[in-house]
């Protein structure tokens, strides 16, 4: 009973002096001070040590105004707080599975010559970065504006950067929580990566997919010469988002899959018109039309036979024999008159 009362009086005095702000001065030879500030990561264990000597008669650890341990007696109910050492030279406790609410000042209070004195240590809890909010994948028409957001927490506050995941992209596109792009182009489509780092742990990253929609653009289409009876292929390539839908026409007549002797094959970025057995009737001008919800475009392609000369600029063809006859016809007319 007497021992408990003594501890209660000592602890009360320690708390009183703590609240009154009477810590031991650095370098005070009459009282070996507690350790320097302690920094640990969230989830780790923090050890708080206080050096003592044979002049110390009573010791206690306090968190703010709450008593954690007085001598060997535990005063707090938190099972994470345990006594590590109570010897003639050291009085230490450990806080296991540290969380952010454990951060703050801790006080080692001792009594020497019936005079309580204190020494304070500050516990700093570091927290790995965590991305708690990020924009969803977005689809936008070319020329529009977008704003991407990436919010992260951590202790210390994490640094946030955005970068474009693209072979042509160089460095960061933003060093902020927000990424603004005005007048977006098709080259700016793709994935954007948000990275949050604070040197406590490896950076955390998350990505946002940006889809830039644009109307079809025919990138390749070539006229083809094929002899009668052979296999002929006309191909039309187009870039578009969403992917283009293709249609083929000869004059004003649309060619469809299943038509005799002709196969229409369309993929995401090209369409192929195959003639399995070319006839004279197959020669001529064909139109490839590529379209999506943003627009359409077309190109003329010619299927021609041997001996025909094709002008790639105007998409027409003519027989080579006609060119040879034109000078002879002019000479004949001059001699006649």
Secondary structure, 3 states (H helix, E strand, C coil): CHHHHHHHHHHHHHHHHHHHCCECCCCCCCCCCECCCEEEECCCCEEEEEECCCCEEEEEEEECCEEEEECCEECCCCCCEEEEEECCCEEEEEECCCCHHHCEEEEEEEEECCEEEEEEEEEEEEEEEEEEEECCCEEEECCCCEEEEEEEEEECCCEEEEEEECCCCCCCCECCCEEEECCCCHHHCEEEEEEEECCCCCCEEEEEEEEEEEEEEEEEECCEECCCCCCEEEEEEEEEECCCEEEEEECCEEECCCCCCEEEEECCCEEEEEECCCCHHHCEEEEEEEEECCEEEEEEEEEECCCEEEECCCCEEEEHHHHHHHHHHHHHHHHHC
